[in-house]
Amino acid sequence: MLELRVVEVITQFLDALSQRLGVSIVGRHSALGDALGTAEVLVRMIPLLAARGIHTLGEAQEASAATALARRIDSQIPRPSGGSPGRGADR
C-alpha cells in the first residue's frame, strides 16, 4: 500500500510537469509511453537547468534531492528496522 502512494505522487508529478512543459504523453501509463514522455520532459528541462547553473547529472540529482517532493517521496519509503534514512548501499 505504501509503494502505491509513492507511485501516485510520482505519477501526479509527471502529469503536472509534462503539462507545464507542454509535453503530450501518448500511451500514458504504459511502459513505452511513460518512458518516452519522461525523456521528452528531461530534454525540455535541460535548458531550464542550465539557466540555473546545473550542467551535469550529478548536479541535477543534488538539486532534485533538495526539493520538497524528493523529501516527501523519501519519507514514504519503508526502512528496515535500524536502517538509516537515504538510499542506502547505492550511495
N, CA, C and O atoms as a GROMACS GRO file, in nm:
protein
  364
    1MET      N    1   0.082  -0.119   0.000
    1MET     CA    2   0.000   0.000   0.000
    1MET      C    3   0.087   0.126   0.000
    1MET      O    4   0.056   0.224  -0.068
    2LEU      N    5   0.195   0.123   0.077
    2LEU     CA    6   0.284   0.237   0.084
    2LEU      C    7   0.348   0.266  -0.051
    2LEU      O    8   0.358   0.381  -0.093
    3GLU      N    9   0.391   0.159  -0.121
    3GLU     CA   10   0.451   0.176  -0.252
    3GLU      C   11   0.352   0.241  -0.350
    3GLU      O   12   0.392   0.322  -0.433
    4LEU      N   13   0.226   0.206  -0.338
    4LEU     CA   14   0.124   0.264  -0.424
    4LEU      C   15   0.115   0.415  -0.404
    4LEU      O   16   0.099   0.489  -0.501
    5ARG      N   17   0.127   0.462  -0.280
    5ARG     CA   18   0.123   0.606  -0.255
    5ARG      C   19   0.242   0.676  -0.319
    5ARG      O   20   0.227   0.785  -0.374
    6VAL      N   21   0.360   0.614  -0.313
    6VAL     CA   22   0.479   0.674  -0.376
    6VAL      C   23   0.458   0.683  -0.526
    6VAL      O   24   0.490   0.785  -0.587
    7VAL      N   25   0.406   0.577  -0.587
    7VAL     CA   26   0.378   0.577  -0.731
    7VAL      C   27   0.278   0.686  -0.765
    7VAL      O   28   0.293   0.754  -0.867
    8GLU      N   29   0.176   0.704  -0.683
    8GLU     CA   30   0.075   0.808  -0.708
    8GLU      C   31   0.138   0.946  -0.706
    8GLU      O   32   0.105   1.030  -0.789
    9VAL      N   33   0.228   0.971  -0.612
    9VAL     CA   34   0.294   1.101  -0.602
    9VAL      C   35   0.378   1.125  -0.727
    9VAL      O   36   0.375   1.234  -0.784
   10ILE      N   37   0.453   1.024  -0.770
   10ILE     CA   38   0.537   1.038  -0.888
   10ILE      C   39   0.450   1.058  -1.012
   10ILE      O   40   0.483   1.140  -1.098
   11THR      N   41   0.341   0.984  -1.022
   11THR     CA   42   0.250   0.997  -1.136
   11THR      C   43   0.193   1.138  -1.143
   11THR      O   44   0.190   1.198  -1.251
   12GLN      N   45   0.148   1.191  -1.031
   12GLN     CA   46   0.093   1.326  -1.029
   12GLN      C   47   0.198   1.428  -1.068
   12GLN      O   48   0.169   1.526  -1.138
   13PHE      N   49   0.322   1.406  -1.022
   13PHE     CA   50   0.430   1.497  -1.054
   13PHE      C   51   0.460   1.494  -1.204
   13PHE      O   52   0.476   1.600  -1.266
   14LEU      N   53   0.468   1.374  -1.264
   14LEU     CA   54   0.495   1.365  -1.407
   14LEU      C   55   0.383   1.431  -1.487
   14LEU      O   56   0.409   1.501  -1.585
   15ASP      N   57   0.259   1.408  -1.447
   15ASP     CA   58   0.146   1.472  -1.516
   15ASP      C   59   0.157   1.624  -1.512
   15ASP      O   60   0.142   1.691  -1.614
   16ALA      N   61   0.183   1.679  -1.394
   16ALA     CA   62   0.191   1.824  -1.377
   16ALA      C   63   0.310   1.882  -1.452
   16ALA      O   64   0.299   1.986  -1.517
   17LEU      N   65   0.425   1.815  -1.444
   17LEU     CA   66   0.545   1.864  -1.509
   17LEU      C   67   0.532   1.858  -1.661
   17LEU      O   68   0.571   1.952  -1.730
   18SER      N   69   0.478   1.749  -1.712
   18SER     CA   70   0.463   1.738  -1.858
   18SER      C   71   0.365   1.844  -1.909
   18SER      O   72   0.387   1.902  -2.016
   19GLN      N   73   0.259   1.870  -1.834
   19GLN     CA   74   0.163   1.972  -1.875
   19GLN      C   75   0.230   2.110  -1.874
   19GLN      O   76   0.212   2.189  -1.966
   20ARG      N   77   0.306   2.138  -1.769
   20ARG     CA   78   0.373   2.267  -1.758
   20ARG      C   79   0.473   2.290  -1.871
   20ARG      O   80   0.489   2.403  -1.918
   21LEU      N   81   0.540   2.183  -1.914
   21LEU     CA   82   0.640   2.195  -2.020
   21LEU      C   83   0.583   2.174  -2.159
   21LEU      O   84   0.656   2.180  -2.258
   22GLY      N   85   0.451   2.150  -2.168
   22GLY     CA   86   0.388   2.132  -2.298
   22GLY      C   87   0.417   1.999  -2.364
   22GLY      O   88   0.417   1.988  -2.486
   23VAL      N   89   0.443   1.897  -2.283
   23VAL     CA   90   0.472   1.764  -2.335
   23VAL      C   91   0.343   1.682  -2.333
   23VAL      O   92   0.280   1.667  -2.229
   24SER      N   93   0.306   1.630  -2.449
   24SER     CA   94   0.190   1.543  -2.459
   24SER      C   95   0.240   1.399  -2.455
   24SER      O   96   0.317   1.356  -2.541
   25ILE      N   97   0.196   1.324  -2.355
   25ILE     CA   98   0.242   1.185  -2.340
   25ILE      C   99   0.139   1.093  -2.404
   25ILE      O  100   0.026   1.079  -2.357
   26VAL      N  101   0.182   1.030  -2.512
   26VAL     CA  102   0.096   0.935  -2.583
   26VAL      C  103   0.118   0.798  -2.518
   26VAL      O  104   0.232   0.755  -2.498
   27GLY      N  105   0.009   0.731  -2.486
   27GLY     CA  106   0.022   0.600  -2.423
   27GLY      C  107   0.056   0.609  -2.276
   27GLY      O  108   0.131   0.527  -2.223
   28ARG      N  109   0.000   0.710  -2.210
   28ARG     CA  110   0.024   0.730  -2.066
   28ARG      C  111  -0.012   0.603  -1.991
   28ARG      O  112  -0.108   0.534  -2.025
   29HIS      N  113   0.067   0.573  -1.889
   29HIS     CA  114   0.052   0.455  -1.803
   29HIS      C  115   0.088   0.325  -1.873
   29HIS      O  116   0.050   0.217  -1.829
   30SER      N  117   0.162   0.336  -1.984
   30SER     CA  118   0.226   0.218  -2.043
   30SER      C  119   0.376   0.241  -2.029
   30SER      O  120   0.422   0.355  -2.021
   31ALA      N  121   0.452   0.135  -2.027
   31ALA     CA  122   0.596   0.149  -2.008
   31ALA      C  123   0.658   0.237  -2.117
   31ALA      O  124   0.735   0.328  -2.086
   32LEU      N  125   0.625   0.211  -2.241
   32LEU     CA  126   0.683   0.288  -2.351
   32LEU      C  127   0.635   0.433  -2.348
   32LEU      O  128   0.716   0.525  -2.362
   33GLY      N  129   0.506   0.454  -2.331
   33GLY     CA  130   0.453   0.590  -2.329
   33GLY      C  131   0.512   0.673  -2.217
   33GLY      O  132   0.550   0.788  -2.238
   34ASP      N  133   0.519   0.616  -2.098
   34ASP     CA  134   0.575   0.689  -1.984
   34ASP      C  135   0.724   0.716  -2.002
   34ASP      O  136   0.773   0.822  -1.966
   35ALA      N  137   0.797   0.618  -2.058
   35ALA     CA  138   0.940   0.636  -2.080
   35ALA      C  139   0.967   0.746  -2.182
   35ALA      O  140   1.053   0.832  -2.160
   36LEU      N  141   0.894   0.744  -2.293
   36LEU     CA  142   0.912   0.848  -2.394
   36LEU      C  143   0.870   0.985  -2.342
   36LEU      O  144   0.937   1.084  -2.369
   37GLY      N  145   0.761   0.991  -2.267
   37GLY     CA  146   0.717   1.118  -2.210
   37GLY      C  147   0.818   1.172  -2.110
   37GLY      O  148   0.846   1.292  -2.108
   38THR      N  149   0.872   1.085  -2.027
   38THR     CA  150   0.973   1.126  -1.929
   38THR      C  151   1.098   1.176  -2.000
   38THR      O  152   1.158   1.275  -1.958
   39ALA      N  153   1.138   1.109  -2.108
   39ALA     CA  154   1.255   1.153  -2.184
   39ALA      C  155   1.232   1.291  -2.245
   39ALA      O  156   1.321   1.375  -2.244
   40GLU      N  157   1.112   1.314  -2.296
   40GLU     CA  158   1.081   1.446  -2.354
   40GLU      C  159   1.081   1.554  -2.247
   40GLU      O  160   1.128   1.666  -2.271
   41VAL      N  161   1.030   1.522  -2.129
   41VAL     CA  162   1.035   1.617  -2.018
   41VAL      C  163   1.180   1.651  -1.986
   41VAL      O  164   1.213   1.768  -1.967
   42LEU      N  165   1.267   1.550  -1.978
   42LEU     CA  166   1.408   1.574  -1.949
   42LEU      C  167   1.472   1.663  -2.055
   42LEU      O  168   1.545   1.757  -2.022
   43VAL      N  169   1.445   1.635  -2.181
   43VAL     CA  170   1.502   1.716  -2.290
   43VAL      C  171   1.458   1.862  -2.276
   43VAL      O  172   1.538   1.953  -2.299
   44ARG      N  173   1.335   1.883  -2.240
   44ARG     CA  174   1.285   2.022  -2.226
   44ARG      C  175   1.336   2.087  -2.098
   44ARG      O  176   1.339   2.210  -2.089
   45MET      N  177   1.376   2.007  -2.001
   45MET     CA  178   1.428   2.064  -1.876
   45MET      C  179   1.575   2.105  -1.886
   45MET      O  180   1.621   2.190  -1.809
   46ILE      N  181   1.649   2.048  -1.979
   46ILE     CA  182   1.793   2.074  -1.987
   46ILE      C  183   1.825   2.223  -1.997
   46ILE      O  184   1.910   2.270  -1.922
   47PRO      N  185   1.761   2.301  -2.086
   47PRO     CA  186   1.793   2.444  -2.089
   47PRO      C  187   1.751   2.517  -1.961
   47PRO      O  188   1.816   2.613  -1.920
   48LEU      N  189   1.643   2.471  -1.899
   48LEU     CA  190   1.599   2.533  -1.774
   48LEU      C  191   1.700   2.507  -1.663
   48LEU      O  192   1.730   2.596  -1.583
   49LEU      N  193   1.752   2.386  -1.658
   49LEU     CA  194   1.855   2.352  -1.560
   49LEU      C  195   1.983   2.432  -1.586
   49LEU      O  196   2.043   2.485  -1.493
   50ALA      N  197   2.022   2.439  -1.711
   50ALA     CA  198   2.145   2.513  -1.747
   50ALA      C  199   2.134   2.659  -1.705
   50ALA      O  200   2.233   2.718  -1.661
   51ALA      N  201   2.016   2.716  -1.718
   51ALA     CA  202   1.996   2.856  -1.678
   51ALA      C  203   2.016   2.875  -1.528
   51ALA      O  204   2.042   2.986  -1.481
   52ARG      N  205   2.003   2.766  -1.453
   52ARG     CA  206   2.024   2.771  -1.307
   52ARG      C  207   2.164   2.724  -1.268
   52ARG      O  208   2.194   2.707  -1.150
   53GLY      N  209   2.249   2.705  -1.368
   53GLY     CA  210   2.387   2.663  -1.341
   53GLY      C  211   2.401   2.514  -1.317
   53GLY      O  212   2.503   2.470  -1.264
   54ILE      N  213   2.302   2.437  -1.356
   54ILE     CA  214   2.305   2.291  -1.338
   54ILE      C  215   2.338   2.230  -1.473
   54ILE      O  216   2.258   2.238  -1.567
   55HIS      N  217   2.459   2.168  -1.482
   55HIS     CA  218   2.506   2.121  -1.612
   55HIS      C  219   2.537   1.972  -1.616
   55HIS      O  220   2.554   1.916  -1.725
   56THR      N  221   2.543   1.906  -1.503
   56THR     CA  222   2.575   1.763  -1.502
   56THR      C  223   2.462   1.685  -1.436
   56THR      O  224   2.380   1.741  -1.364
   57LEU      N  225   2.460   1.555  -1.461
   57LEU     CA  226   2.360   1.469  -1.397
   57LEU      C  227   2.376   1.474  -1.246
   57LEU      O  228   2.276   1.477  -1.174
   58GLY      N  229   2.498   1.474  -1.198
   58GLY     CA  230   2.522   1.480  -1.054
   58GLY      C  231   2.465   1.608  -0.992
   58GLY      O  232   2.404   1.604  -0.886
   59GLU      N  233   2.486   1.720  -1.060
   59GLU     CA  234   2.430   1.847  -1.011
   59GLU      C  235   2.278   1.844  -1.012
   59GLU      O  236   2.214   1.895  -0.920
   60ALA      N  237   2.220   1.782  -1.116
   60ALA     CA  238   2.075   1.771  -1.123
   60ALA      C  239   2.022   1.682  -1.012
   60ALA      O  240   1.918   1.711  -0.953
   61GLN      N  241   2.092   1.572  -0.982
   61GLN     CA  242   2.049   1.484  -0.875
   61GLN      C  243   2.056   1.554  -0.739
   61GLN      O  244   1.966   1.539  -0.656
   62GLU      N  245   2.163   1.630  -0.716
   62GLU     CA  246   2.175   1.705  -0.590
   62GLU      C  247   2.063   1.808  -0.577
   62GLU      O  248   2.002   1.820  -0.470
   63ALA      N  249   2.035   1.880  -0.683
   63ALA     CA  250   1.929   1.981  -0.680
   63ALA      C  251   1.794   1.914  -0.658
   63ALA      O  252   1.710   1.965  -0.583
   64SER      N  253   1.773   1.802  -0.723
   64SER     CA  254   1.646   1.729  -0.708
   64SER      C  255   1.628   1.678  -0.566
   64SER      O  256   1.519   1.687  -0.510
   65ALA      N  257   1.735   1.625  -0.508
   65ALA     CA  258   1.727   1.569  -0.372
   65ALA      C  259   1.692   1.677  -0.269
   65ALA      O  260   1.640   1.646  -0.162
   66ALA      N  261   1.721   1.802  -0.302
   66ALA     CA  262   1.695   1.911  -0.208
   66ALA      C  263   1.551   1.963  -0.217
   66ALA      O  264   1.515   2.054  -0.142
   67THR      N  265   1.469   1.907  -0.305
   67THR     CA  266   1.333   1.957  -0.322
   67THR      C  267   1.237   1.897  -0.219
   67THR      O  268   1.263   1.791  -0.162
   68ALA      N  269   1.128   1.966  -0.198
   68ALA     CA  270   1.024   1.917  -0.106
   68ALA      C  271   0.965   1.786  -0.157
   68ALA      O  272   0.933   1.698  -0.077
   69LEU      N  273   0.949   1.772  -0.289
   69LEU     CA  274   0.893   1.649  -0.344
   69LEU      C  275   0.983   1.530  -0.313
   69LEU      O  276   0.934   1.424  -0.275
   70ALA      N  277   1.114   1.547  -0.330
   70ALA     CA  278   1.207   1.437  -0.302
   70ALA      C  279   1.200   1.399  -0.155
   70ALA      O  280   1.202   1.280  -0.122
   71ARG      N  281   1.191   1.496  -0.067
   71ARG     CA  282   1.180   1.465   0.077
   71ARG      C  283   1.048   1.394   0.105
   71ARG      O  284   1.044   1.303   0.188
   72ARG      N  285   0.941   1.434   0.037
   72ARG     CA  286   0.810   1.369   0.056
   72ARG      C  287   0.815   1.223   0.012
   72ARG      O  288   0.767   1.134   0.082
   73ILE      N  289   0.873   1.199  -0.105
   73ILE     CA  290   0.884   1.062  -0.155
   73ILE      C  291   0.974   0.980  -0.064
   73ILE      O  292   0.940   0.867  -0.029
   74ASP      N  293   1.087   1.036  -0.024
   74ASP     CA  294   1.181   0.964   0.062
   74ASP      C  295   1.116   0.927   0.195
   74ASP      O  296   1.145   0.821   0.250
   75SER      N  297   1.030   1.013   0.246
   75SER     CA  298   0.965   0.984   0.374
   75SER      C  299   0.866   0.870   0.363
   75SER      O  300   0.828   0.811   0.465
   76GLN      N  301   0.822   0.837   0.241
   76GLN     CA  302   0.726   0.729   0.220
   76GLN      C  303   0.792   0.593   0.200
   76GLN      O  304   0.724   0.491   0.201
   77ILE      N  305   0.924   0.592   0.182
   77ILE     CA  306   0.995   0.466   0.156
   77ILE      C  307   1.019   0.393   0.288
   77ILE      O  308   1.080   0.448   0.379
   78PRO      N  309   0.970   0.269   0.297
   78PRO     CA  310   0.991   0.193   0.421
   78PRO      C  311   1.138   0.163   0.443
   78PRO      O  312   1.211   0.134   0.348
   79ARG      N  313   1.182   0.169   0.566
   79ARG     CA  314   1.320   0.141   0.602
   79ARG      C  315   1.326   0.013   0.685
   79ARG      O  316   1.236  -0.014   0.764
   80PRO      N  317   1.432  -0.065   0.667
   80PRO     CA  318   1.450  -0.182   0.754
   80PRO      C  319   1.470  -0.136   0.898
   80PRO      O  320   1.519  -0.025   0.922
   81SER      N  321   1.433  -0.218   0.991
   81SER     CA  322   1.450  -0.184   1.132
   81SER      C  323   1.596  -0.152   1.159
   81SER      O  324   1.685  -0.232   1.129
   82GLY      N  325   1.620  -0.036   1.217
   82GLY     CA  326   1.756   0.005   1.248
   82GLY      C  327   1.830   0.063   1.130
   82GLY      O  328   1.947   0.100   1.142
   83GLY      N  329   1.764   0.072   1.014
   83GLY     CA  330   1.828   0.127   0.894
   83GLY      C  331   1.837   0.278   0.901
   83GLY      O  332   1.766   0.342   0.977
   84SER      N  333   1.924   0.332   0.820
   84SER     CA  334   1.940   0.477   0.818
   84SER      C  335   1.860   0.534   0.702
   84SER      O  336   1.834   0.463   0.604
   85PRO      N  337   1.820   0.661   0.711
   85PRO     CA  338   1.748   0.722   0.600
   85PRO      C  339   1.837   0.738   0.480
   85PRO      O  340   1.959   0.727   0.490
   86GLY      N  341   1.778   0.766   0.368
   86GLY     CA  342   1.854   0.783   0.244
   86GLY      C  343   1.842   0.660   0.157
   86GLY      O  344   1.760   0.571   0.182
   87ARG      N  345   1.924   0.658   0.056
   87ARG     CA  346   1.914   0.549  -0.041
   87ARG      C  347   1.986   0.423   0.003
   87ARG      O  348   1.962   0.316  -0.053
   88GLY      N  349   2.073   0.433   0.100
   88GLY     CA  350   2.139   0.312   0.148
   88GLY      C  351   2.264   0.279   0.072
   88GLY      O  352   2.346   0.366   0.044
   89ALA      N  353   2.280   0.150   0.037
   89ALA     CA  354   2.405   0.098  -0.017
   89ALA      C  355   2.441   0.153  -0.153
   89ALA      O  356   2.558   0.147  -0.192
   90ASP      N  357   2.347   0.207  -0.228
   90ASP     CA  358   2.381   0.253  -0.363
   90ASP      C  359   2.444   0.390  -0.366
   90ASP      O  360   2.473   0.442  -0.473
   91ARG      N  361   2.465   0.451  -0.253
   91ARG     CA  362   2.528   0.583  -0.248
   91ARG      C  363   2.676   0.571  -0.249
   91ARG      O  364   2.746   0.673  -0.245
   0.00000   0.00000   0.00000
